[in-house]
Amino acid sequence: MDDRTPIAAEEGASRFELAPPRRFILPAILLLLSEQTGYGYGLVPRLEEFRFGHVDRPAVYRALAQLETDGLVRASSQNPTAGPSRRVYSVTALGERVLRVWMGVIKEEHDYLGLALRRYQATGTIDAVLAEVEGGWSTALGAGWSPVCSTSGGRRRPVPVDPAWEGKAHQADGADAEVARVDEAPRTRRFRLNPERSAVLIDVRSTVGPLSFGTLGVSGTVHAAVVGGALRTDEPPSGRITIDVSCLNSGNQLYDAELLRRIDARRFPTATVDLRECAPTGPGTRYRLAGELTFHGVTRMAEGTVSIDALSDRHLVIAGEQVFDIRDFALSSPTVLMLRIFPDVRVSLHAEAELEEEG
C-alpha cells in the first residue's frame, strides 16, 4: 500500500495524491484479521476497501511475515481437498492489544486532519463552501456548515475587485467618477448561473444537534444592469433560480434518505425562486430581494437581504441566507428513529453568474 494513487490532476496545477498513514498496512491487516481469519491472497481485495491506492500481493505477504515474527498474528496450515496446503492467519492476543494502540494513533491523525478541515472551513472562501457541499463534511466533523453561512461570528473573505475596473476608477477623481457612473445608461443583460460554482446549504436543528444538507445543483438566469462594476436597481433585476433538491446530502445516508422521502423528492425534484423586486438597503452591496419560492409543490412569497457583488460587468456573486418554517410548505418535521428535526431551517445561497454572450 505504499503506492500512491492520483485523485486529481488539472492542467497547470499540482498533482494531488491520497496517501495512507505511515505503515498503515500493518494495522489494516490486524483489523481485517480481527474481523475474520483469512489467507494472504484474500486480504488483497479487502485492503483495497480502505481506498488508499493499489495493493499488491508481495507487500501483503511481507507485512504478514513481519507481523508473524513479532507475534501479532499466527498462521496455521489448512489442507484443501486438492493442491498444496494453505496458511490461514489469525490475530494473537498480543496483536489485539497492539491493534488497540494503533487505533489510538489513527484517531490522533484523524483529529489532526479534522483540524485542518475546520481551519479550511473558517477561511470562509467560496471554494471552502463548495468543498463542504461536495464532501458532506457536516457529519464527519460533527458540526454545522462553516461560519460563512452563519449570521453571527462568521467572516467572509472580501470579494476581489476586477483589476480592469479598479484601473478605470483611479483615472477619475471622486465626484467626477460618481457622475460618470450615474450618467451611464443602464442596460439589462442576462447572466447565467454556473452550477459548478453555486450551492445551497440548509442548516437544521435536531434532537441530536445541528445537521446540514447541501447541493451543488443550482442553475438559472438573472436579468440585471451592471455599470462600472456596480448593480443598478433603477432598472429592477429579475430572474429565476432552480435548485435540485433531489441531490441534497449531509454525508449520512440514513438522514438523507429520510429527508428526500419527506420532501417527496421524486415528485418534486426541484425548488425555484422567482425574483420580483430588488432594492438597495444602503451604501455597499446589500440588497433587499422579494419574490416567490416554490418548494414541495407549494408557492410562498419570500424576502430577505443578500449581498450582490459585481466583480466586473460580466461576473456576479450572490450570497445570502434566510430562515424558513418548513410547515409553510406542507411539510411535517422529519423523524428518524430517535432523531427529530425542528421546523425552522436556515437556507444559505451562494451563486456565481456570468454574462451570457448575445447571439
C-alpha positions as CSV (number, residue, x, y, z in Angstrom):
1,M,0.0,0.0,0.0
2,D,3.0,2.3,-0.4
3,D,1.9,3.2,-3.9
4,R,0.0,6.5,-4.1
5,T,-3.0,7.0,-6.4
6,P,-3.5,10.4,-8.0
7,I,-7.0,11.6,-7.4
8,A,-6.9,15.0,-9.1
9,A,-4.8,16.5,-11.8
10,E,-5.6,19.6,-13.8
11,E,-3.6,21.4,-16.4
12,G,-1.3,23.9,-14.8
13,A,-2.0,22.5,-11.3
14,S,-0.1,20.2,-9.0
15,R,-1.0,16.5,-8.9
16,F,-2.7,15.6,-5.7
17,E,-2.4,12.1,-4.3
18,L,-4.2,10.2,-1.5
19,A,-1.6,8.5,0.7
20,P,-2.3,6.1,3.6
21,P,-0.9,6.9,7.1
22,R,2.6,5.7,7.6
23,R,2.9,1.9,7.7
24,F,-0.9,1.7,7.6
25,I,-0.8,-1.8,6.0
26,L,0.2,-3.3,9.4
27,P,-2.8,-2.1,11.5
28,A,-5.1,-2.6,8.5
29,I,-4.2,-6.3,8.3
30,L,-4.6,-6.7,12.0
31,L,-8.0,-5.1,11.8
32,L,-9.2,-7.3,8.9
33,L,-7.9,-10.5,10.7
34,S,-9.7,-9.4,13.9
35,E,-12.9,-9.3,11.9
36,Q,-12.3,-12.6,10.1
37,T,-9.3,-15.1,9.8
38,G,-8.1,-15.3,6.2
39,Y,-5.5,-16.2,3.6
40,G,-2.8,-13.8,2.5
41,Y,-4.2,-13.5,-1.1
42,G,-7.7,-13.0,0.3
43,L,-6.5,-9.9,2.2
44,V,-5.6,-8.0,-1.0
45,P,-9.2,-7.1,-2.1
46,R,-10.2,-6.4,1.5
47,L,-7.3,-4.0,1.9
48,E,-8.4,-2.2,-1.2
49,E,-11.7,-1.3,0.6
50,F,-9.7,1.3,2.5
51,R,-9.1,3.1,-0.8
52,F,-5.5,4.1,-0.1
53,G,-4.2,3.1,-3.5
54,H,-3.0,-0.1,-5.2
55,V,-2.3,-3.1,-3.0
56,D,0.0,-5.9,-4.3
57,R,0.3,-9.4,-3.0
58,P,4.0,-9.3,-2.3
59,A,3.6,-6.3,0.0
60,V,0.8,-8.1,1.9
61,Y,2.9,-11.3,2.4
62,R,5.9,-9.2,3.6
63,A,3.6,-7.5,6.1
64,L,2.2,-10.8,7.3
65,A,5.7,-12.2,7.8
66,Q,6.7,-9.2,9.9
67,L,3.5,-9.5,12.0
68,E,4.1,-13.2,12.5
69,T,7.7,-12.6,13.5
70,D,6.6,-10.0,16.1
71,G,4.0,-12.4,17.5
72,L,1.0,-10.3,16.4
73,V,-0.5,-13.0,14.1
74,R,-0.3,-16.7,13.9
75,A,-0.5,-18.9,10.9
76,S,-2.0,-22.4,10.7
77,S,-1.9,-24.8,7.8
78,Q,-5.1,-25.9,6.1
79,N,-5.1,-28.8,3.8
80,P,-7.5,-28.4,0.9
81,T,-9.0,-31.4,-0.9
82,A,-6.6,-30.8,-3.7
83,G,-3.4,-28.9,-4.1
84,P,-0.9,-27.7,-1.6
85,S,-1.7,-26.7,2.0
86,R,-2.6,-23.0,2.6
87,R,-1.7,-20.8,5.5
88,V,-4.6,-19.3,7.4
89,Y,-3.8,-16.2,9.5
90,S,-5.4,-15.0,12.7
91,V,-4.7,-12.3,15.3
92,T,-3.0,-13.2,18.6
93,A,-3.9,-11.7,22.0
94,L,-0.8,-9.5,21.7
95,G,-2.0,-8.5,18.2
96,E,-5.3,-7.4,19.6
97,R,-3.6,-5.2,22.2
98,V,-1.2,-3.7,19.6
99,L,-4.2,-3.0,17.3
100,R,-5.8,-1.1,20.1
101,V,-2.7,1.1,20.4
102,W,-2.7,1.5,16.6
103,M,-6.3,2.7,16.7
104,G,-5.3,5.4,19.1
105,V,-2.6,6.6,16.7
106,I,-5.1,6.6,13.8
107,K,-7.6,8.5,16.0
108,E,-5.0,11.1,16.7
109,E,-4.2,11.5,13.0
110,H,-7.9,11.7,12.3
111,D,-8.2,14.6,14.8
112,Y,-5.4,16.5,13.2
113,L,-6.9,16.1,9.8
114,G,-10.2,17.3,11.2
115,L,-8.5,20.3,12.5
116,A,-7.1,21.0,9.0
117,L,-10.7,20.8,7.6
118,R,-12.1,23.1,10.2
119,R,-9.4,25.7,9.6
120,Y,-10.2,25.5,5.9
121,Q,-13.9,25.9,6.8
122,A,-13.1,29.0,8.8
123,T,-11.4,30.7,5.8
124,G,-14.9,31.5,4.6
125,T,-13.8,31.2,0.9
126,I,-16.2,30.3,-1.8
127,D,-14.3,27.1,-2.5
128,A,-14.5,26.1,1.1
129,V,-18.3,26.3,1.0
130,L,-18.3,24.3,-2.2
131,A,-16.0,21.7,-0.7
132,E,-18.4,21.2,2.3
133,V,-21.3,20.5,-0.1
134,E,-19.3,18.1,-2.2
135,G,-17.8,16.2,0.7
136,G,-20.7,16.2,3.1
137,W,-18.4,17.4,5.9
138,S,-21.1,18.1,8.4
139,T,-21.4,14.5,9.6
140,A,-17.7,13.9,9.6
141,L,-16.8,17.0,11.6
142,G,-19.8,16.8,13.9
143,A,-20.7,20.4,13.3
144,G,-22.8,22.6,11.1
145,W,-21.7,24.3,8.0
146,S,-18.9,26.8,8.1
147,P,-19.2,30.3,9.6
148,V,-19.6,31.8,6.2
149,C,-23.2,30.6,6.4
150,S,-23.8,32.0,9.9
151,T,-25.5,35.2,10.9
152,S,-23.1,35.8,13.8
153,G,-19.5,35.4,14.4
154,G,-18.6,34.3,10.8
155,R,-16.4,36.1,8.4
156,R,-16.5,36.1,4.6
157,R,-13.4,36.8,2.6
158,P,-13.8,40.1,0.8
159,V,-14.8,39.8,-2.9
160,P,-11.9,40.8,-5.1
161,V,-12.2,43.9,-7.3
162,D,-11.9,43.4,-11.0
163,P,-8.4,44.9,-11.9
164,A,-9.8,46.4,-15.1
165,W,-12.5,48.3,-13.2
166,E,-10.1,49.3,-10.5
167,G,-7.8,50.8,-13.0
168,K,-10.6,52.9,-14.6
169,A,-11.7,54.1,-11.2
170,H,-8.3,55.6,-10.4
171,Q,-8.4,57.6,-13.6
172,A,-11.2,59.9,-12.3
173,D,-11.4,62.0,-9.2
174,G,-14.1,61.1,-6.6
175,A,-17.1,63.3,-7.6
176,D,-16.4,63.1,-11.3
177,A,-16.3,59.3,-11.1
178,E,-19.6,59.2,-9.4
179,V,-21.2,61.5,-12.0
180,A,-19.8,59.4,-14.8
181,R,-21.3,56.2,-13.3
182,V,-24.8,57.8,-12.9
183,D,-24.8,59.2,-16.4
184,E,-24.2,55.8,-17.9
185,A,-27.5,54.4,-19.2
186,P,-28.2,51.1,-17.6
187,R,-28.8,48.2,-19.9
188,T,-30.4,45.0,-18.7
189,R,-28.5,41.9,-19.7
190,R,-28.8,38.2,-18.9
191,F,-26.4,36.4,-16.6
192,R,-26.4,32.6,-16.3
193,L,-25.6,30.8,-13.1
194,N,-22.6,28.5,-13.0
195,P,-23.8,25.2,-11.4
196,E,-20.3,24.2,-10.5
197,R,-19.8,27.4,-8.5
198,S,-23.3,27.7,-7.0
199,A,-24.5,25.9,-3.9
200,V,-27.4,25.8,-1.4
201,L,-26.8,24.9,2.2
202,I,-29.6,24.0,4.6
203,D,-28.8,24.1,8.3
204,V,-31.3,22.4,10.6
205,R,-31.7,21.9,14.4
206,S,-32.4,18.4,15.6
207,T,-32.5,16.4,18.8
208,V,-29.0,15.1,18.1
209,G,-27.6,18.5,17.4
210,P,-27.1,20.6,14.2
211,L,-27.3,18.9,10.8
212,S,-26.6,20.3,7.4
213,F,-27.6,19.4,3.9
214,G,-26.2,20.8,0.7
215,T,-26.4,20.6,-3.0
216,L,-24.5,22.0,-6.0
217,G,-27.4,21.5,-8.3
218,V,-28.2,25.3,-8.6
219,S,-28.9,26.8,-12.0
220,G,-30.9,29.7,-13.6
221,T,-30.6,33.1,-15.0
222,V,-30.6,36.7,-13.7
223,H,-31.5,39.7,-15.7
224,A,-29.7,42.8,-14.4
225,A,-28.0,46.0,-15.4
226,V,-24.4,46.3,-14.3
227,V,-22.5,49.5,-15.0
228,G,-18.9,50.1,-13.9
229,G,-18.8,47.1,-11.7
230,A,-22.0,48.2,-9.8
231,L,-25.5,46.7,-9.9
232,R,-28.1,49.2,-11.0
233,T,-31.6,48.9,-9.5
234,D,-33.3,51.8,-11.4
235,E,-33.9,49.0,-13.9
236,P,-35.1,46.3,-11.5
237,P,-33.3,43.0,-11.7
238,S,-35.3,39.8,-12.2
239,G,-34.6,36.1,-12.7
240,R,-35.2,32.6,-11.7
241,I,-33.0,30.2,-9.7
242,T,-33.7,26.4,-9.8
243,I,-32.4,24.2,-7.0
244,D,-32.1,20.4,-7.5
245,V,-33.3,19.3,-4.1
246,S,-33.1,15.6,-5.1
247,C,-29.4,15.9,-4.7
248,L,-29.4,17.2,-1.1
249,N,-27.0,15.3,1.1
250,S,-25.5,15.5,4.5
251,G,-22.9,12.7,4.3
252,N,-25.2,10.4,6.3
253,Q,-27.3,8.1,4.1
254,L,-29.9,7.4,6.7
255,Y,-30.7,11.1,7.3
256,D,-30.5,11.8,3.5
257,A,-33.0,9.1,2.7
258,E,-35.5,10.3,5.3
259,L,-35.2,13.9,4.1
260,L,-35.7,13.0,0.5
261,R,-38.7,10.8,1.4
262,R,-40.3,13.6,3.5
263,I,-39.9,16.3,0.8
264,D,-41.1,13.8,-1.8
265,A,-38.1,14.5,-4.0
266,R,-39.2,12.1,-6.7
267,R,-42.4,14.0,-7.2
268,F,-40.9,17.5,-6.5
269,P,-37.2,17.2,-7.5
270,T,-36.6,21.0,-7.8
271,A,-37.3,24.2,-5.9
272,T,-37.5,27.5,-7.7
273,V,-37.0,31.1,-6.7
274,D,-38.6,33.8,-8.9
275,L,-37.1,37.3,-8.2
276,R,-39.7,40.1,-8.4
277,E,-38.2,43.0,-6.5
278,C,-34.7,44.3,-5.7
279,A,-33.8,47.4,-3.8
280,P,-30.6,48.6,-2.1
281,T,-30.6,48.7,1.7
282,G,-28.0,51.4,1.8
283,P,-24.4,52.1,0.7
284,G,-22.5,49.0,-0.3
285,T,-23.6,45.8,-2.0
286,R,-26.5,44.7,0.3
287,Y,-29.9,44.5,-1.3
288,R,-33.5,43.6,-0.3
289,L,-34.9,40.9,-2.5
290,A,-38.5,39.8,-2.8
291,G,-40.1,37.0,-4.9
292,E,-41.8,33.7,-4.9
293,L,-40.3,30.5,-3.5
294,T,-41.8,27.2,-4.8
295,F,-40.9,24.1,-2.8
296,H,-42.7,20.8,-2.3
297,G,-45.4,22.0,-4.8
298,V,-46.2,25.0,-2.6
299,T,-45.5,28.6,-3.6
300,R,-45.0,31.3,-0.9
301,M,-43.8,34.9,-1.0
302,A,-40.3,35.3,0.4
303,E,-38.0,38.2,1.0
304,G,-34.6,38.7,2.6
305,T,-31.3,40.6,2.4
306,V,-28.4,39.4,0.2
307,S,-25.1,40.7,-1.0
308,I,-24.7,41.1,-4.7
309,D,-21.1,41.7,-5.8
310,A,-20.3,42.7,-9.3
311,L,-16.7,41.5,-9.7
312,S,-16.9,43.1,-13.2
313,D,-19.6,44.0,-15.7
314,R,-19.6,40.3,-16.6
315,H,-19.5,38.4,-13.3
316,L,-22.0,38.5,-10.4
317,V,-21.6,36.8,-7.0
318,I,-24.8,36.5,-4.9
319,A,-24.8,35.3,-1.3
320,G,-27.4,35.4,1.4
321,E,-29.5,33.4,3.9
322,Q,-33.0,33.2,5.2
323,V,-34.9,31.2,7.9
324,F,-38.0,29.3,6.8
325,D,-40.6,27.3,8.6
326,I,-41.0,24.0,6.6
327,R,-44.6,23.7,7.8
328,D,-45.4,26.7,5.5
329,F,-44.7,24.3,2.6
330,A,-47.0,21.5,3.8
331,L,-44.1,19.5,5.4
332,S,-44.0,17.9,8.8
333,S,-40.8,17.7,10.8
334,P,-38.9,14.6,9.7
335,T,-38.3,12.0,12.4
336,V,-35.7,9.2,12.1
337,L,-35.6,6.7,15.0
338,M,-34.7,9.0,18.0
339,L,-33.9,11.9,15.7
340,R,-36.3,14.8,15.3
341,I,-35.7,17.8,13.1
342,F,-37.2,21.1,14.2
343,P,-39.3,23.0,11.6
344,D,-37.2,26.2,11.4
345,V,-34.4,25.8,8.9
346,R,-31.8,28.2,7.7
347,V,-31.2,28.3,3.9
348,S,-28.0,29.8,2.6
349,L,-27.3,30.5,-1.1
350,H,-24.1,31.2,-2.9
351,A,-24.4,31.7,-6.6
352,E,-22.0,32.9,-9.3
353,A,-23.3,34.1,-12.6
354,E,-21.5,35.0,-15.8
355,L,-22.7,37.3,-18.6
356,E,-24.3,35.3,-21.3
357,E,-23.0,36.1,-24.8
358,E,-25.6,37.7,-27.1
359,G,-26.3,35.8,-30.3
